[in-house]
């Protein structure tokens, strides 16, 4: 029972921290262009430039 007094607040803090990081990622535009990296990977040219 004593471990619940430590684990419950710790898990709540962790949930809020993960939520804050996810909210920050949404607001900073991390998920704006989901198609671009896929197309850039296919269009990558491995030939050396002259």
mmCIF file of the C-alpha atoms, coordinates in Angstrom:
data_MODEL
# 
_entry.id   MODEL 
# 
loop_
_atom_site.group_PDB 
_atom_site.id 
_atom_site.type_symbol 
_atom_site.label_atom_id 
_atom_site.label_alt_id 
_atom_site.label_comp_id 
_atom_site.label_asym_id 
_atom_site.label_entity_id 
_atom_site.label_seq_id 
_atom_site.pdbx_PDB_ins_code 
_atom_site.Cartn_x 
_atom_site.Cartn_y 
_atom_site.Cartn_z 
_atom_site.occupancy 
_atom_site.B_iso_or_equiv 
_atom_site.pdbx_formal_charge 
_atom_site.auth_seq_id 
_atom_site.auth_comp_id 
_atom_site.auth_asym_id 
_atom_site.auth_atom_id 
_atom_site.pdbx_PDB_model_num 
ATOM 1  C CA . UNK A 1 1  ? 0.000  0.000  0.000   1.00 0.00 ? 1  UNK A CA 1 
ATOM 2  C CA . UNK A 1 2  ? 2.902  2.332  0.681   1.00 0.00 ? 2  UNK A CA 1 
ATOM 3  C CA . UNK A 1 3  ? 4.131  1.934  -2.868  1.00 0.00 ? 3  UNK A CA 1 
ATOM 4  C CA . UNK A 1 4  ? 0.829  3.341  -4.182  1.00 0.00 ? 4  UNK A CA 1 
ATOM 5  C CA . UNK A 1 5  ? 1.535  6.621  -2.414  1.00 0.00 ? 5  UNK A CA 1 
ATOM 6  C CA . UNK A 1 6  ? 4.680  6.913  -4.515  1.00 0.00 ? 6  UNK A CA 1 
ATOM 7  C CA . UNK A 1 7  ? 3.595  5.318  -7.790  1.00 0.00 ? 7  UNK A CA 1 
ATOM 8  C CA . UNK A 1 8  ? 0.251  7.064  -8.239  1.00 0.00 ? 8  UNK A CA 1 
ATOM 9  C CA . UNK A 1 9  ? 1.600  10.653 -8.133  1.00 0.00 ? 9  UNK A CA 1 
ATOM 10 C CA . UNK A 1 10 ? 4.627  9.585  -10.166 1.00 0.00 ? 10 UNK A CA 1 
ATOM 11 C CA . UNK A 1 11 ? 2.410  8.109  -12.878 1.00 0.00 ? 11 UNK A CA 1 
ATOM 12 C CA . UNK A 1 12 ? 0.219  11.223 -12.945 1.00 0.00 ? 12 UNK A CA 1 
ATOM 13 C CA . UNK A 1 13 ? 3.274  13.432 -13.365 1.00 0.00 ? 13 UNK A CA 1 
ATOM 14 C CA . UNK A 1 14 ? 4.502  11.167 -16.159 1.00 0.00 ? 14 UNK A CA 1 
ATOM 15 C CA . UNK A 1 15 ? 1.129  11.306 -17.947 1.00 0.00 ? 15 UNK A CA 1 
ATOM 16 C CA . UNK A 1 16 ? 1.071  15.103 -17.773 1.00 0.00 ? 16 UNK A CA 1 
ATOM 17 C CA . UNK A 1 17 ? 4.688  15.292 -18.957 1.00 0.00 ? 17 UNK A CA 1 
ATOM 18 C CA . UNK A 1 18 ? 3.975  13.047 -21.951 1.00 0.00 ? 18 UNK A CA 1 
ATOM 19 C CA . UNK A 1 19 ? 0.854  15.085 -22.722 1.00 0.00 ? 19 UNK A CA 1 
ATOM 20 C CA . UNK A 1 20 ? 2.827  18.332 -22.563 1.00 0.00 ? 20 UNK A CA 1 
ATOM 21 C CA . UNK A 1 21 ? 5.513  17.005 -24.910 1.00 0.00 ? 21 UNK A CA 1 
ATOM 22 C CA . UNK A 1 22 ? 2.852  15.777 -27.341 1.00 0.00 ? 22 UNK A CA 1 
ATOM 23 C CA . UNK A 1 23 ? 1.040  19.138 -27.198 1.00 0.00 ? 23 UNK A CA 1 
ATOM 24 C CA . UNK A 1 24 ? 4.335  20.943 -27.825 1.00 0.00 ? 24 UNK A CA 1 
ATOM 25 C CA . UNK A 1 25 ? 5.020  18.697 -30.842 1.00 0.00 ? 25 UNK A CA 1 
ATOM 26 C CA . UNK A 1 26 ? 1.579  19.429 -32.260 1.00 0.00 ? 26 UNK A CA 1 
ATOM 27 C CA . UNK A 1 27 ? 1.932  23.184 -31.765 1.00 0.00 ? 27 UNK A CA 1 
ATOM 28 C CA . UNK A 1 28 ? 5.448  23.343 -33.240 1.00 0.00 ? 28 UNK A CA 1 
ATOM 29 C CA . UNK A 1 29 ? 4.423  21.633 -36.479 1.00 0.00 ? 29 UNK A CA 1 
ATOM 30 C CA . UNK A 1 30 ? 6.067  18.249 -36.058 1.00 0.00 ? 30 UNK A CA 1 
ATOM 31 C CA . UNK A 1 31 ? 3.113  16.470 -37.675 1.00 0.00 ? 31 UNK A CA 1 
ATOM 32 C CA . UNK A 1 32 ? 2.296  18.983 -40.424 1.00 0.00 ? 32 UNK A CA 1 
ATOM 33 C CA . UNK A 1 33 ? 3.886  17.192 -43.387 1.00 0.00 ? 33 UNK A CA 1 
ATOM 34 C CA . UNK A 1 34 ? 3.514  13.421 -43.119 1.00 0.00 ? 34 UNK A CA 1 
ATOM 35 C CA . UNK A 1 35 ? 3.823  12.748 -46.872 1.00 0.00 ? 35 UNK A CA 1 
ATOM 36 C CA . UNK A 1 36 ? 6.972  14.773 -47.616 1.00 0.00 ? 36 UNK A CA 1 
ATOM 37 C CA . UNK A 1 37 ? 9.624  12.577 -45.983 1.00 0.00 ? 37 UNK A CA 1 
ATOM 38 C CA . UNK A 1 38 ? 8.275  9.505  -47.762 1.00 0.00 ? 38 UNK A CA 1 
ATOM 39 C CA . UNK A 1 39 ? 8.584  11.188 -51.157 1.00 0.00 ? 39 UNK A CA 1 
ATOM 40 C CA . UNK A 1 40 ? 11.996 12.684 -50.392 1.00 0.00 ? 40 UNK A CA 1 
ATOM 41 C CA . UNK A 1 41 ? 13.276 9.213  -49.528 1.00 0.00 ? 41 UNK A CA 1 
ATOM 42 C CA . UNK A 1 42 ? 12.153 7.851  -52.894 1.00 0.00 ? 42 UNK A CA 1 
ATOM 43 C CA . UNK A 1 43 ? 13.552 10.835 -54.811 1.00 0.00 ? 43 UNK A CA 1 
ATOM 44 C CA . UNK A 1 44 ? 16.963 10.645 -53.142 1.00 0.00 ? 44 UNK A CA 1 
ATOM 45 C CA . UNK A 1 45 ? 19.751 10.649 -55.700 1.00 0.00 ? 45 UNK A CA 1 
ATOM 46 C CA . UNK A 1 46 ? 22.813 8.638  -54.675 1.00 0.00 ? 46 UNK A CA 1 
ATOM 47 C CA . UNK A 1 47 ? 24.917 9.714  -57.670 1.00 0.00 ? 47 UNK A CA 1 
ATOM 48 C CA . UNK A 1 48 ? 27.740 12.114 -56.788 1.00 0.00 ? 48 UNK A CA 1 
ATOM 49 C CA . UNK A 1 49 ? 27.301 15.621 -58.107 1.00 0.00 ? 49 UNK A CA 1 
ATOM 50 C CA . UNK A 1 50 ? 29.832 16.898 -60.625 1.00 0.00 ? 50 UNK A CA 1 
# 
